[in-house]
């Protein structure tokens, strides 16, 4: 599993507090490795259920090249389709549109005959692409938080709200457990550097639908996520006796819960800056957490540094997106606030 080298000043601050961490508690690396093992085992189980390869016809419509492709059902992805057509499509496509109706992950297997369009960030209408990008960046914050600090500095990820552009930043809510240490501007810069390193690694995002049993095993060491799983499953499929939860894996590094879709890979990340960390009260859990905020643009887009810095100043203000909650299932806002 990839291990990003932490910034030295973060380690130095952490080492003053390492004695307060319980020696019986798993480290962040061990918890991440557990999630990845369960993910790999479940994926292998699901692949073994595919007894024979069935062919599907994928009708690709794209200005670069349109073509009908014969692909493998539940195995071939839009990314594989792009590989048959053009390296430009491979590099720039962040999402796919199926049958002019369904927004689809580039790395998600196709399930039936369909038409396919590739989506990228330079289109006139790109709200879905932007939502997927911000959602992906929140996902990445979770990974960076768990790897930038020394592994046995026990950090608890909670969740991140849906992208809301009006607040000027994407976020991840977590319990950093850093005592009275307040991260300063240099520390935020160190966290930002970790995101830039991910860009060069071209880590792909892959999804997997899992049962409640598998989800609870996967996140058995994550108390916040364990509390969320039953609520998420009931909200996603209230009338389904066997609802499925969607998790995503980034390369072989990180697994987290989100309904997606996410972009194709970390290669599509452009400038990425952590902007602020705010204390927030979370009544549902009866404690305080930290709201970690950041701002980024895709690598296909280019902003003058002054414009980005101006937006970054705005991104330092407390993001007013919904805080983590375990709402009642019949609440009219539940589906909006609970499912990432």
C-alpha positions in Angstrom: 0.0 0.0 0.0 1.2 3.5 -0.9 2.6 5.4 2.0 3.1 9.2 1.5 5.9 10.6 3.5 4.5 12.9 6.2 5.7 16.5 6.6 8.4 16.8 9.3 6.7 19.6 11.2 3.5 17.6 11.5 5.4 14.6 12.9 7.3 16.8 15.3 4.0 18.2 16.7 2.6 14.7 16.8 5.5 13.1 18.7 4.8 15.4 21.7 1.4 13.7 22.1 2.0 10.1 21.0 2.0 8.9 24.6 -1.7 9.8 24.9 -2.7 7.3 22.3 -3.8 3.9 23.6 -1.4 1.1 22.8 -4.3 -1.2 22.3 -5.8 0.9 19.5 -5.1 0.0 15.8 -3.0 2.5 13.9 -4.4 4.4 10.9 -2.3 2.2 8.6 -3.7 -1.0 10.1 -7.3 0.3 9.8 -6.7 1.3 6.1 -5.2 -2.1 5.4 -8.2 -3.8 6.9 -10.6 -1.9 4.7 -8.5 -2.7 1.6 -8.4 -6.5 2.5 -12.2 -6.6 2.9 -12.7 -4.7 -0.3 -10.4 -7.1 -2.2 -12.0 -10.2 -0.8 -15.5 -8.9 -1.6 -14.5 -7.9 -5.2 -13.0 -11.3 -5.8 -16.2 -13.0 -4.5 -18.3 -10.9 -6.8 -16.0 -11.6 -9.8 -16.3 -15.3 -9.2 -20.1 -15.1 -9.5 -19.6 -14.2 -13.2 -19.7 -17.7 -14.6 -19.5 -16.8 -18.3 -18.6 -13.8 -20.3 -21.5 -12.2 -22.1 -21.1 -9.7 -24.9 -22.9 -6.3 -25.0 -23.0 -3.7 -27.8 -21.8 -0.2 -26.8 -22.7 2.6 -29.2 -20.2 5.4 -28.6 -21.1 8.9 -29.7 -18.2 11.4 -29.4 -16.9 14.3 -31.5 -13.5 12.6 -31.6 -14.7 9.2 -32.8 -18.1 7.4 -32.9 -18.1 3.7 -33.1 -20.0 0.6 -32.1 -18.0 -1.6 -29.8 -18.5 -5.2 -28.6 -17.6 -5.3 -24.9 -17.9 -7.7 -22.0 -21.0 -7.4 -19.7 -20.2 -6.5 -16.1 -16.5 -6.4 -16.9 -15.8 -3.7 -19.5 -15.9 -0.1 -18.4 -16.2 3.2 -20.3 -12.5 3.6 -19.7 -11.9 0.3 -21.6 -14.1 1.7 -24.4 -12.0 4.9 -24.5 -8.9 2.7 -24.8 -10.2 1.3 -28.0 -10.8 4.7 -29.5 -8.3 7.5 -28.6 -5.7 8.4 -26.0 -7.3 11.8 -25.8 -10.5 10.3 -24.6 -8.6 8.2 -22.1 -6.8 11.2 -20.6 -9.6 13.8 -20.5 -12.8 11.8 -19.8 -13.9 12.1 -16.2 -17.4 10.6 -16.4 -19.6 8.8 -19.0 -23.3 9.4 -19.9 -25.2 6.2 -20.5 -28.3 6.3 -22.8 -28.3 10.1 -22.5 -29.7 9.6 -19.0 -27.4 8.0 -16.5 -24.2 9.6 -15.3 -21.7 6.8 -15.0 -18.2 6.3 -13.5 -15.5 5.9 -16.1 -14.2 2.8 -14.2 -17.6 1.2 -13.5 -18.4 -1.9 -15.5 -21.2 -1.6 -18.0 -24.3 -3.8 -17.4 -26.1 -3.9 -20.7 -26.4 -2.7 -24.3 -26.2 1.1 -24.3 -25.2 4.3 -25.9 -22.2 6.0 -24.4 -20.9 9.6 -24.3 -17.7 10.7 -22.7 -17.8 13.8 -20.4 -15.0 16.1 -19.6 -14.4 19.4 -17.8 -14.2 21.8 -20.8 -17.8 21.3 -21.9 -20.3 24.2 -21.8 -22.5 22.3 -19.4 -20.4 20.5 -16.8 -22.3 20.7 -13.5 -22.2 16.9 -13.1 -18.5 16.9 -13.8 -17.9 19.6 -11.2 -20.0 17.8 -8.6 -18.0 14.6 -9.2 -14.8 16.5 -9.0 -15.6 18.1 -5.7 -16.9 14.9 -4.3 -13.7 13.2 -5.3 -11.6 15.9 -3.7 -13.5 15.4 -0.4 -12.7 11.7 -0.7 -9.1 12.6 -1.2 -9.1 14.8 1.9 -10.0 11.7 4.0 -7.1 9.8 2.6 -4.6 12.6 3.2 -5.7 13.1 6.7 -5.1 9.4 7.5 -1.7 9.4 5.9 -0.1 12.8 6.5 0.2 12.2 10.3 2.1 9.5 12.0 0.1 6.3 11.8 -0.6 5.8 15.4 -2.0 9.3 15.8 -5.5 7.8 15.9 -7.7 9.9 13.5 -11.4 9.2 13.0 -13.0 10.0 9.7 -16.7 10.8 9.8 -18.2 11.9 6.5 -18.4 14.7 4.0 -21.5 16.5 2.8 -22.6 16.7 -0.9 -20.8 19.3 -3.0 -22.4 22.8 -2.5 -20.6 25.3 -4.7 -22.1 28.4 -3.1 -19.9 27.8 0.0 -16.7 28.0 -2.0 -15.0 24.9 -0.6 -15.3 21.1 -0.3 -14.9 19.5 3.1 -14.4 16.4 5.2 -15.5 16.2 8.8 -13.3 14.2 11.1 -12.0 13.9 14.6 -8.3 14.7 14.3 -7.5 14.0 18.0 -4.6 16.5 18.1 -5.3 17.8 21.5 -4.7 21.6 21.8 -2.5 21.7 18.7 -3.9 24.1 16.1 -2.7 23.5 12.5 -1.2 26.7 11.1 -0.7 27.9 7.5 2.5 26.0 7.0 0.8 22.8 8.2 -2.0 23.3 5.7 0.6 23.8 3.0 2.2 20.5 4.0 -1.2 18.8 3.6 -1.6 20.4 0.2 1.7 19.0 -1.0 0.4 15.4 -0.4 -2.5 16.1 -2.9 0.0 17.2 -5.5 1.9 14.0 -5.1 -1.3 12.0 -5.7 -1.7 13.7 -9.1 1.5 12.2 -10.4 0.6 8.7 -9.3 -2.5 8.4 -11.6 -4.5 6.4 -9.0 -7.9 5.2 -10.4 -11.2 5.3 -8.5 -13.2 2.1 -8.6 -16.6 1.4 -7.1 -18.1 -1.6 -5.4 -21.7 -2.3 -4.2 -21.6 -4.2 -0.9 -24.1 -5.6 1.6 -24.7 -4.4 5.1 -22.7 -7.3 6.5 -19.7 -6.6 4.3 -19.9 -2.8 5.1 -20.0 -3.4 8.8 -16.9 -5.7 8.5 -15.1 -3.2 6.3 -15.6 -0.3 8.6 -15.6 -2.3 11.9 -12.9 0.0 13.3 -14.7 3.3 12.2 -17.3 4.1 14.9 -18.8 7.1 13.0 -19.2 5.1 9.8 -20.6 2.1 11.6 -23.3 4.4 13.0 -24.1 5.7 9.5 -24.3 2.4 7.6 -27.9 1.4 8.7 -29.3 4.8 8.0 -27.6 5.1 4.6 -28.9 1.7 3.5 -32.4 2.5 4.5 -32.3 5.8 2.8 -30.8 4.5 -0.5 -33.2 1.5 -0.7 -36.0 1.9 1.8 -38.1 -0.9 0.2 -35.3 -3.3 -0.6 -34.8 -6.3 1.7 -31.1 -6.5 0.6 -30.0 -2.9 0.0 -26.4 -2.3 -1.2 -24.0 0.4 -0.1 -21.5 1.9 -2.6 -17.8 2.2 -1.6 -14.9 3.5 -3.7 -11.3 2.5 -3.7 -8.5 4.9 -4.8 -5.7 2.8 -6.3 -4.6 0.4 -3.6 -4.5 3.1 -0.9 -7.9 4.1 0.4 -11.5 2.9 0.7 -14.4 5.1 1.8 -18.2 5.4 1.5 -19.8 7.6 -1.1 -22.6 7.1 -3.5 -20.4 8.7 -6.3 -19.8 9.1 -9.1 -16.1 10.0 -8.8 -13.8 11.2 -11.5 -11.5 8.8 -13.4 -8.2 9.2 -11.6 -6.0 11.4 -9.4 -4.2 12.4 -12.7 -7.1 14.8 -13.4 -6.5 16.8 -10.2 -5.1 20.3 -10.8 -4.1 22.9 -8.2 -5.2 21.6 -4.7 -4.9 23.7 -1.6 -6.1 23.1 2.0 -7.7 26.4 3.1 -8.9 26.0 6.7 -9.8 23.7 9.6 -12.8 24.8 11.8 -14.2 23.4 15.0 -17.9 22.3 14.6 -20.4 21.0 17.1 -22.1 17.8 16.1 -25.2 17.2 18.2 -25.9 13.8 16.7 -22.7 12.4 18.0 -22.5 14.6 21.1 -19.1 16.0 20.5 -16.9 18.4 18.5 -15.3 17.6 15.2 -13.0 19.4 12.8 -14.3 20.5 9.4 -11.3 20.3 7.0 -11.8 22.6 4.0 -9.9 22.8 0.7 -10.2 24.2 -2.9 -9.1 22.7 -6.2 -9.5 22.9 -9.9 -9.2 20.1 -12.5 -5.9 20.0 -14.4 -7.8 20.7 -17.7 -8.8 24.2 -16.4 -6.3 27.0 -16.0 -6.8 30.0 -13.7 -4.6 33.0 -13.2 -2.9 32.5 -9.8 -4.4 35.7 -8.6 -7.9 34.5 -9.3 -7.3 31.2 -7.6 -5.8 32.9 -4.5 -8.9 35.1 -4.4 -11.1 32.1 -4.3 -8.9 30.5 -1.8 -9.4 33.4 0.6 -13.2 32.8 0.3 -12.6 29.1 1.0 -11.2 29.9 4.4 -14.5 30.9 5.7 -16.5 28.3 7.6 -18.3 26.1 5.1 -22.0 26.1 6.1 -22.9 22.7 4.5 -24.9 20.3 6.6 -23.0 18.9 9.6 -22.8 15.1 10.1 -26.1 13.8 11.4 -28.1 10.6 11.9 -31.6 12.0 10.9 -34.9 10.2 11.3 -35.6 8.2 8.2 -38.9 10.0 7.6 -37.3 13.4 7.7 -37.8 15.3 4.4 -34.1 16.4 4.4 -32.7 13.0 5.2 -31.8 11.9 1.7 -30.1 15.2 1.0 -28.0 15.4 4.2 -27.2 11.8 4.9 -26.0 10.3 1.6 -22.6 11.6 0.5 
